[in-house]
């Protein structure tokens, strides 16, 4: 490097990279997270209709089943994030059948991104928000598969240093939850077997 040549800053480097053709990219919530949360819901609710019927609970088993099925759809919709990045900006959306009162999408042009600000969650974790030039905040999707690639693309398009940004939860946390969920499903299976083969005595 010559004496008159100035070192390239991170922002200048990102700006030069952003000039390169940007391929639109879509990210989905991590498969590990989605499967774990859906299985957890099933594990927590699967025995309820069997227990209600066996215990002669004063509630319609059919309506209970309908409610649990609707609950599953709500959870499935909530973990169906779709994050799209292209030359214009970033968009977070959900399937068309997911109503806005369950999960609402948003979009933000790169030109309006002012900063990425960290915030501490109630559980002690760290999340990041896009702050627009108008002062609005948008949560950076932190549970998507390929998170490292996502933040790198954000850095390329905005010039914001994302080196220290990490996913909200590490994969091993969900692996542990998945193991315990599988154990709970095993207990559910044993409980349902007992209910079907050894019914509760009728209450006179």
N, C-alpha and C positions, 0 to 999 in steps of 0.2 A: 504494500500500500504506500503510495507516494505521500510526501509530507503535506501536500495541498488537498489530498483526498480525505473527505470527512467520513467517519464511520456511519453505517446505515442504522438508523433507529428501528425499533420494533414496529412502530406505527408506519414508517416509510416502507418497511418490508411488507407489512400487511397490505398497504395501499397498492404496492406494485403487484402483489399476488392477486388482489381483487380485480385487477385489470384483465387477468387471464379468464378465459371462458369458464363460467360457473355452471356446472351441471346441476339442474334441479334435483334435490335429494329429499326423500321421505323417510322419517324415522317413526317407529312404533314403540310403544311401551315394551320393556324387556319381557321376553317370553317367560323367563323364570319368575318375574314378579307377577305377571298376569296369571300364570298357571297356579302359583302358590296362593294368591288371594282368592281365586275362584274355588280351588279345592278347600280352602279354609271355610268359605261360606257354606259349601256343601257339607263339610264335616260338622259344622255347628248346627245345621238345620235338618239334615237328612233324617234323624230319628224322630223328629217332632210329630209328624203325622202318625207314625206307628205308635208312639207313646200316647198320643191323644185318643186314638181309637182303642188301644188296649185298656187305657184307664177310664174309658167312657167319659172323657172330658166334655163339659157342656159347651162345645164349640164344633161347628161343622168341619169335619175332616176335609171335605172337598174345598171349602173356602180357605181353609188353612193352607192346603196344597197350592191353590191359586195364588195366595199371598206370597208364599215362599218362592214360587216360580217367578212372580213379578219382581221380587227382591233380587233374584239371581240376574234377571235382565238389567236391573239398575246397576248392580255391581259390574256386570259385563260391560255395560255402556261406559261406566266410570273408568274402566281400565282399557278403553279402546282409543286412547290418544293417537292422533296422527299429526306429526310435526313436519311441516313442509318448508324447505329453504330453497330460495331461488335468487335470481339477480335482483329482484325488487325488495324482498324482505323475508320475514319469518311468519308462519301461520300455524296456529294450533287449532285443530278441529276434531270432530267426532262423527261417527256415522250419522246419516240423515235421520235415522229413527230415534236417536238420543235427543230428548227434549232439552231446551236451554236451561230449564230449572234443575236439571240433574248435573249437566256439565255444559259450560258455555265456552265456545272457542273465541279466539282473538287473532288479530294480525297486526304487525308492526313493520313499516318500511325501514330499511337499513338507514336511510337518510335521516330518520327521526330518532335514532338511538343515540342517547347522550352518554349513558354509562351502564355498567353492571354493578349493582350494589348488593353486598351480602346482608342477610338478616338471620338472626338466631331463632330457631323454632322453640316451641314450648318444651320439647324433649331434648333440647341441647344441640340439635343438629344445625347445619348451616345451609341455607338456601340463598339463591341469587335472583334478583329481579332486574329486568331491563327497565331503565328509567328513560322515558322519552323526553324530548326537548320541551314538551308541554307540561312535564311533571308527573305524567301517569306512570304507573308501575305494572309490569307484566312478569309473571313468574316464569323463570327459565325452566323448561321441562328437564327434570333431573333424574327421571326413572326410565328414560328411553334406552333401547339397545343401541350401541354405538355412540355412547355419550361423548367419548373422547373425540370422535370425528365431528360430532355436532358442534362442540365448543371451538374446535379448530376452524370450522367453517365460519362460525360467528366472529372469530378473531380476524379471519381474512377479510370479511365484509365490513367490519366496524373499526378495525385497528385497535380494539380493546384487548389488553393482555389477559389471556384466560389460563395462564400456566398453573395457577394455584386453585383453579376450580375443580372440585371433585364431585362424584355422584353423591346424592344424599345418603344412600345406603349401599354398603358394599355387598357383592354377591353372596358372601359367606353368611351374612345375616339372614337372607332369604332361604338359603340352603338349610340352615338350622330350622327355620320356621316350617319349611317344606317337610323336613324329617318328622317334626312333632305333629304336623297336620296329617301325615301318613299314619302315624301311630293312632291319632284320634279317629281316623277313618276305620282303622282296624277294630278299635273299640266299638265304633258305631255298628260295624258289621256283626260283631258278637252280640251286641245289644238287640239288634233287629232279629237275629236268629233266635234269641231267647224269647222275645216277644211273640214271634210267630209260632214257636213250638211249645212254649209254656205260658199260655195266656194268663193275665191277671184274673183272680177270682172276681166274680160279679158281686157288686155291693147291693144287698137287698134294700 
